[in-house]
Amino acid sequence: MSEPSSDNRPRQVSQRRPGSIQIARIAGVPVYVNLSWILVAFLIAFYLRGTFENQVPDLGGWSFVVAFVFAVLLYASVLVHEIAHVVVARRFGLPVRAITLQFLGGLSEIEEEPQTPWREFAVAVVGPLTSIALGAIGWVGYSAVSGPPLLEVLLYQLAVANMLVGAFNLLPGLPLDGGRILRAGVWAVSKRPHLGTTVAGWAGRGVAVLVVLLPWTLLTTSVGSPNLLYVVWSVFLAVFLWAGSSQALMSARIRRKLPAVQARTLARRGVPVPSELPLSEAIRRAQQTHAGSLVVVDTDGRPTGLVSEAAVLATPEHRRPWISVGDVARRIEPGLVLNVDLTGEALVRAMGGTPATEYLLVEPNGQVFGVLATADVDGALARS
């Protein structure tokens, strides 16, 4: 499935992802495999080994190995599904952070929202269509092949699995691709993208409930009590869908508030201080001038660092005369300097490029305007 970054502050790609390993780089996009995939691959192999053994009795103990190979091929198909999302997203100029294969499938981390309903639809629908196309290719291959039996079984299972992956992802609820298709439709009709997200998010919760009920409503009537594995798997899927839809609803609420967030109105006045100045004296100067932040400057008066408010509060008052402001400051990097005219989503995206607690705000001509605290932005979003 495709999904924009769930965090409303897109971050730079980290080269280290705990629990995941990078296996490739496709069109400049890193591809990761989460270690949880290994567990699911073994579960798939354990569950399907009997199917392969029944269909190809000569396999014997190799049935588990063949079932594991099937799991690998299935996730390879999922990777093709995600690559399709990436290709279309990149064609529309959307930056893609990474592709991750995990225990419930794949995730294309698209860092920005598509700018139009059509682009949203195109990025979303291409994944399920790719899976269905792979399933159709597998079915054609199965119908055309007359042997060996092992190849026939593999083609049949891959055809069915890809068809199911495509159909499941078309269910109309976030975070599935079908939810993004529904969002695009509501967006196109209402001209309100956030309404589309809200509708698709609630639809996702409805799909989650149906997924939990499915084993009981279908299997109970046909074969009696549902298989324990079906029940557990449906609960896993439902939890995943509920969490994803809830995250989408929260994102919609936040994005509705973003236009009211303006760097200029949230800026704090910054008092310039030399790095060797005792922290206690710097705080006194800030209080005297009613400044809300401290900016470290060099001998020429140029800003070189921002004092962390959290570090100041964490420093005991009796130690402040013996600590210099340079000891509790962060050196100013390019990503910590923001245009004071930034507002809304552009401001949040700029902050997300270099996560920090304070940013230096400058006028278009380079003149220092003040300091923006991340806490103030969070507070504005909570209040609005």
C-alpha positions as CSV (number, residue, x, y, z in Angstrom):
1,M,0.0,0.0,0.0
2,S,1.1,3.6,-0.5
3,E,1.1,6.0,2.4
4,P,2.4,9.4,2.9
5,S,4.6,9.9,5.9
6,S,2.4,9.5,8.9
7,D,4.3,12.1,10.8
8,N,3.3,15.6,9.8
9,R,6.9,16.6,10.0
10,P,8.7,14.5,7.3
11,R,12.2,13.6,8.4
12,Q,15.4,13.0,6.5
13,V,16.0,9.4,5.6
14,S,17.8,7.6,8.3
15,Q,20.4,5.1,7.2
16,R,19.8,3.1,10.4
17,R,16.5,1.4,11.0
18,P,16.3,-0.8,14.0
19,G,14.8,-4.1,13.2
20,S,15.2,-3.7,9.4
21,I,17.9,-4.4,6.9
22,Q,18.3,-2.7,3.5
23,I,18.3,-5.2,0.6
24,A,18.3,-3.0,-2.4
25,R,18.0,0.5,-3.8
26,I,15.5,0.9,-6.7
27,A,15.4,4.2,-8.7
28,G,17.3,5.8,-5.8
29,V,14.7,4.6,-3.2
30,P,16.1,2.3,-0.5
31,V,14.2,-1.0,0.1
32,Y,14.1,-2.4,3.6
33,V,12.9,-5.7,5.0
34,N,11.7,-5.7,8.6
35,L,12.9,-8.7,10.5
36,S,9.3,-9.5,11.4
37,W,8.9,-10.6,7.8
38,I,11.0,-13.7,8.6
39,L,8.5,-14.8,11.3
40,V,5.5,-14.4,8.9
41,A,7.4,-16.2,6.1
42,F,7.9,-19.1,8.4
43,L,4.2,-19.0,9.5
44,I,3.1,-19.0,5.9
45,A,5.4,-21.9,5.1
46,F,4.2,-23.8,8.2
47,Y,0.6,-23.3,7.2
48,L,0.9,-24.1,3.5
49,R,3.4,-27.0,3.7
50,G,0.4,-29.4,3.9
51,T,-1.1,-27.9,0.8
52,F,2.1,-28.5,-1.2
53,E,2.6,-31.9,0.2
54,N,-1.0,-33.0,-0.7
55,Q,-0.6,-31.5,-4.3
56,V,2.9,-32.9,-4.8
57,P,3.2,-36.1,-2.6
58,D,6.8,-36.7,-3.8
59,L,8.0,-33.6,-1.9
60,G,8.0,-35.2,1.5
61,G,10.1,-33.1,3.9
62,W,10.8,-30.6,1.2
63,S,7.2,-29.3,1.4
64,F,8.2,-26.8,4.0
65,V,11.1,-25.5,1.9
66,V,8.8,-25.1,-1.1
67,A,6.2,-23.3,1.0
68,F,8.9,-21.0,2.3
69,V,10.0,-20.3,-1.3
70,F,6.4,-19.5,-2.1
71,A,6.4,-17.0,0.8
72,V,9.5,-15.3,-0.6
73,L,7.9,-15.1,-4.1
74,L,4.8,-13.7,-2.6
75,Y,6.7,-10.9,-0.9
76,A,8.6,-10.3,-4.1
77,S,5.2,-9.7,-5.7
78,V,4.3,-7.3,-2.9
79,L,7.6,-5.5,-3.6
80,V,6.5,-5.1,-7.3
81,H,3.2,-3.7,-5.9
82,E,5.1,-1.1,-3.9
83,I,7.4,-0.3,-6.8
84,A,4.4,0.6,-8.9
85,H,3.3,3.1,-6.2
86,V,6.8,4.6,-6.2
87,V,7.0,4.9,-10.0
88,V,3.8,6.8,-10.2
89,A,4.5,9.0,-7.2
90,R,8.0,9.9,-8.6
91,R,6.4,10.7,-11.9
92,F,4.2,13.3,-10.2
93,G,7.3,14.7,-8.5
94,L,6.5,13.3,-5.0
95,P,9.6,12.4,-2.9
96,V,9.7,8.8,-1.7
97,R,11.6,8.1,1.5
98,A,11.8,4.3,1.3
99,I,10.0,1.0,0.6
100,T,9.6,-1.3,3.6
101,L,8.5,-5.0,3.5
102,Q,7.0,-6.0,6.8
103,F,4.9,-8.7,8.4
104,L,1.6,-7.4,7.0
105,G,2.9,-6.6,3.5
106,G,4.6,-3.5,2.2
107,L,4.7,0.2,2.7
108,S,5.8,3.0,0.3
109,E,6.8,6.0,2.4
110,I,5.7,8.9,0.2
111,E,6.8,12.1,2.0
112,E,4.2,14.5,0.5
113,E,0.5,14.4,-0.3
114,P,-0.5,14.4,-4.0
115,Q,-1.6,17.8,-5.0
116,T,-4.8,16.8,-6.8
117,P,-7.5,14.1,-6.4
118,W,-6.5,12.6,-9.7
119,R,-2.9,12.1,-8.6
120,E,-4.1,10.7,-5.3
121,F,-6.2,8.2,-7.2
122,A,-3.4,7.3,-9.7
123,V,-0.8,6.7,-6.9
124,A,-3.2,4.6,-4.9
125,V,-4.9,2.5,-7.6
126,V,-1.7,1.4,-9.4
127,G,-0.7,-0.9,-6.6
128,P,-3.8,-3.1,-6.4
129,L,-4.0,-3.2,-10.2
130,T,-0.4,-4.4,-10.3
131,S,-1.2,-7.2,-7.9
132,I,-4.2,-8.2,-9.8
133,A,-2.2,-8.1,-13.1
134,L,0.4,-10.4,-11.4
135,G,-2.3,-12.7,-10.4
136,A,-3.7,-12.8,-13.9
137,I,-0.2,-13.5,-15.3
138,G,0.1,-16.3,-12.8
139,W,-3.3,-17.8,-13.7
140,V,-2.4,-17.7,-17.4
141,G,0.9,-19.4,-16.7
142,Y,-0.9,-22.0,-14.6
143,S,-3.5,-22.7,-17.4
144,A,-0.7,-22.9,-20.0
145,V,1.7,-25.2,-18.1
146,S,1.0,-28.9,-18.1
147,G,3.8,-29.9,-15.7
148,P,5.8,-30.4,-13.6
149,P,3.2,-30.5,-10.8
150,L,5.3,-28.4,-8.5
151,L,5.4,-25.5,-11.0
152,E,1.7,-25.8,-11.5
153,V,1.0,-25.5,-7.8
154,L,3.3,-22.6,-7.3
155,L,1.8,-20.7,-10.2
156,Y,-1.7,-21.4,-8.9
157,Q,-1.0,-20.3,-5.3
158,L,0.8,-17.2,-6.5
159,A,-2.1,-16.3,-8.8
160,V,-4.6,-16.7,-6.0
161,A,-2.5,-14.9,-3.4
162,N,-1.9,-11.9,-5.7
163,M,-5.6,-11.6,-6.6
164,L,-6.4,-11.6,-2.8
165,V,-3.7,-9.0,-2.1
166,G,-5.1,-6.8,-4.9
167,A,-8.7,-7.2,-3.8
168,F,-7.9,-6.7,-0.1
169,N,-6.0,-3.4,-0.8
170,L,-9.1,-2.2,-2.8
171,L,-11.2,-2.3,0.4
172,P,-12.5,1.3,0.8
173,G,-10.8,2.4,4.1
174,L,-7.6,3.9,5.2
175,P,-4.8,3.0,5.4
176,L,-5.5,0.6,2.5
177,D,-5.1,1.8,-1.1
178,G,-8.9,1.6,-1.5
179,G,-9.1,4.1,1.3
180,R,-6.9,6.5,-0.6
181,I,-9.1,5.9,-3.7
182,L,-12.2,6.8,-1.6
183,R,-10.4,9.8,-0.2
184,A,-9.6,11.0,-3.8
185,G,-13.3,10.6,-4.7
186,V,-14.6,12.6,-1.8
187,W,-11.9,15.2,-2.4
188,A,-12.9,15.5,-6.0
189,V,-16.6,16.0,-5.2
190,S,-16.3,18.2,-2.1
191,K,-13.0,20.0,-3.0
192,R,-12.0,19.4,0.6
193,P,-9.1,16.9,0.9
194,H,-9.4,16.8,4.7
195,L,-13.0,15.7,4.4
196,G,-11.9,12.9,2.1
197,T,-9.4,11.8,4.7
198,T,-12.0,11.9,7.5
199,V,-14.5,9.8,5.5
200,A,-11.9,7.3,4.4
201,G,-10.6,7.1,8.0
202,W,-14.0,6.2,9.4
203,A,-14.5,3.8,6.6
204,G,-11.2,2.2,7.6
205,R,-12.5,1.6,11.1
206,G,-15.6,0.0,9.6
207,V,-13.5,-2.3,7.5
208,A,-11.5,-3.2,10.6
209,V,-14.6,-4.3,12.4
210,L,-15.7,-6.4,9.4
211,V,-12.3,-8.1,9.2
212,V,-12.7,-9.2,12.8
213,L,-16.2,-10.5,12.2
214,L,-15.4,-12.2,8.9
215,P,-14.1,-15.6,10.3
216,W,-17.2,-15.9,12.5
217,T,-19.8,-14.8,9.9
218,L,-18.5,-16.9,7.0
219,L,-16.6,-19.8,8.4
220,T,-19.0,-20.6,11.2
221,T,-21.9,-21.1,8.9
222,S,-20.0,-23.3,6.5
223,V,-17.5,-25.4,8.6
224,G,-18.5,-24.8,12.2
225,S,-16.1,-23.0,14.5
226,P,-13.5,-20.9,12.6
227,N,-9.9,-22.0,12.6
228,L,-7.9,-20.4,15.4
229,L,-5.3,-19.2,12.8
230,Y,-8.0,-17.3,10.9
231,V,-9.2,-15.6,14.1
232,V,-5.8,-14.5,15.2
233,W,-4.8,-13.3,11.7
234,S,-8.1,-11.4,11.4
235,V,-7.4,-9.7,14.7
236,F,-3.9,-8.7,13.6
237,L,-5.3,-7.2,10.4
238,A,-8.1,-5.4,12.3
239,V,-5.7,-3.9,14.8
240,F,-3.5,-2.7,11.9
241,L,-6.4,-1.2,10.0
242,W,-7.9,0.5,13.1
243,A,-4.5,2.0,14.1
244,G,-3.9,3.2,10.5
245,S,-7.4,4.7,10.2
246,S,-7.1,6.4,13.6
247,Q,-3.8,7.9,12.6
248,A,-5.4,9.2,9.4
249,L,-8.2,10.8,11.3
250,M,-5.7,12.5,13.7
251,S,-3.7,13.7,10.7
252,A,-6.8,15.2,9.1
253,R,-7.6,17.1,12.3
254,I,-4.0,18.5,12.5
255,R,-3.9,19.5,8.8
256,R,-7.2,21.4,9.2
257,K,-5.4,23.5,11.8
258,L,-2.2,24.1,9.9
259,P,-3.3,27.2,8.0
260,A,-3.6,29.1,11.3
261,V,0.0,28.3,12.2
262,Q,2.4,31.2,11.2
263,A,6.0,31.5,12.1
264,R,5.9,35.3,12.4
265,T,3.1,35.3,15.0
266,L,4.6,32.5,17.0
267,A,8.2,33.9,17.1
268,R,9.9,34.6,20.4
269,R,12.2,37.6,20.8
270,G,15.8,36.4,21.0
271,V,18.5,38.2,23.1
272,P,22.0,37.9,21.7
273,V,24.6,36.6,24.1
274,P,28.3,35.4,23.7
275,S,28.9,31.7,24.2
276,E,31.2,32.3,27.2
277,L,28.6,34.2,29.2
278,P,27.4,32.5,32.4
279,L,24.0,31.0,31.9
280,S,22.6,32.8,35.0
281,E,23.6,36.2,33.5
282,A,22.1,35.3,30.1
283,I,18.8,34.4,31.8
284,R,18.9,37.7,33.7
285,R,19.3,39.6,30.4
286,A,16.5,37.7,28.8
287,Q,14.1,38.4,31.7
288,Q,15.2,42.1,31.8
289,T,14.4,42.6,28.1
290,H,11.3,40.3,28.1
291,A,12.9,38.0,25.6
292,G,11.8,34.4,25.2
293,S,15.0,32.8,24.0
294,L,18.7,33.1,23.8
295,V,20.8,33.3,20.6
296,V,24.5,32.7,20.8
297,V,26.5,35.2,18.7
298,D,30.2,35.5,17.8
299,T,32.4,38.6,18.2
300,D,30.9,40.1,15.0
301,G,27.3,39.6,16.2
302,R,26.5,36.8,13.9
303,P,24.2,34.0,15.2
304,T,26.1,30.8,15.8
305,G,23.9,28.8,18.2
306,L,20.5,28.5,19.8
307,V,20.2,27.8,23.5
308,S,18.0,24.9,24.3
309,E,15.1,25.9,26.7
310,A,14.9,22.3,27.8
311,A,18.6,22.2,28.7
312,V,18.2,25.5,30.7
313,L,15.2,24.1,32.7
314,A,17.1,20.9,33.4
315,T,20.1,22.9,34.8
316,P,19.8,23.4,38.6
317,E,19.7,27.1,39.5
318,H,22.7,26.9,41.8
319,R,24.8,25.6,38.9
320,R,23.8,28.2,36.3
321,P,26.5,30.7,37.3
322,W,29.2,28.1,36.6
323,I,27.8,27.0,33.2
324,S,28.2,29.0,30.0
325,V,25.5,29.4,27.5
326,G,27.6,27.6,24.9
327,D,27.3,24.5,27.0
328,V,23.5,24.4,26.6
329,A,23.4,25.6,23.0
330,R,23.0,23.8,19.7
331,R,25.2,25.0,16.8
332,I,23.1,26.6,14.0
333,E,22.9,24.4,11.0
334,P,21.3,25.3,7.7
335,G,18.2,23.4,8.5
336,L,17.7,25.4,11.7
337,V,17.4,28.7,9.9
338,L,13.8,29.3,8.6
339,N,12.1,32.0,6.7
340,V,9.9,34.0,9.0
341,D,7.1,34.1,6.4
342,L,6.6,30.3,6.4
343,T,3.1,29.2,7.4
344,G,1.0,26.1,7.7
345,E,2.2,22.9,6.1
346,A,5.2,24.5,4.5
347,L,6.4,25.6,8.0
348,V,5.9,22.1,9.5
349,R,7.6,20.5,6.5
350,A,10.6,22.8,6.9
351,M,10.8,22.0,10.6
352,G,10.7,18.3,9.8
353,G,13.7,18.6,7.6
354,T,15.9,19.1,10.7
355,P,14.0,18.1,13.9
356,A,14.9,20.5,16.8
357,T,13.4,22.3,19.7
358,E,14.3,25.8,18.5
359,Y,14.8,27.4,15.1
360,L,16.2,30.8,14.0
361,L,13.8,32.9,12.0
362,V,15.1,35.3,9.5
363,E,13.6,37.9,7.1
364,P,13.9,37.3,3.3
365,N,16.9,39.7,3.4
366,G,18.6,37.6,6.0
367,Q,18.0,39.8,9.0
368,V,17.3,37.9,12.2
369,F,13.7,38.2,13.3
370,G,13.5,35.9,16.3
371,V,13.3,32.3,17.5
372,L,10.6,29.7,16.8
373,A,10.1,27.1,19.5
374,T,8.7,23.7,18.5
375,A,6.7,23.7,21.7
376,D,4.9,26.9,20.6
377,V,4.0,25.3,17.3
378,D,2.6,22.2,19.1
379,G,0.7,24.5,21.4
380,A,-0.8,26.5,18.5
381,L,-2.0,23.2,16.9
382,A,-3.5,22.0,20.2
383,R,-5.4,25.3,20.7
384,S,-6.7,26.0,17.2
